Amino acid sequence: MDTFRVLLIVVLANALVWGLFFWQRSRLIARTRAAVERSGESWVILPDNGFYQGMLRGVVSTKTLGAMGLTPSRLIFIPPWGRNMEYALKDVVEVSENTWFAGNYRSGRPFMILKFNDGSEVGFQTRSHQRWMEEIRSRIPSGAA
């Protein structure tokens, strides 16, 4: 097989994988948006691109691309496969930011790090980082930073 054919196969395989990823993600976003709206809850920030990394007792449990949205009471992360991850804002004890989280650095972009009352932490990256930080800080129990 010549180099051109190998390159073409690699490019087409990548296009297929990423196409399936974005198709599945858009389907799940639509389903989640509808479920939240049917429940009578509103969106503060509609689901948009995001990167998620979870930690439990210092061990990385999950890293994935997906989408995330914010309601007045919870942050919902929508992975491309599997179940949504939902975080009640009432359980957040601290909100911080850092370019490093759980040993990861991604192009100097800051992680928004949520610490929960059980000691677990999750880190998120999104295009509208400052807006997310402000919206979550305004909705967590008083006294939490």
Buried (B, 14 or more C-beta within 10 A) or exposed (E): EEEEEEEEEEEEEEEEEEEEBEEBBEEBBEEBBEEBEEEEEEBBBEBBEBBBBBBBEEEBEBEBBBBBBBBEEBBBBBBBEEEBBEBEBEBBBBBBBEEEBBEBEBEEEBBBBBBBEEEBBBBBBBEEBEEBBEBBBEBBEEEBE
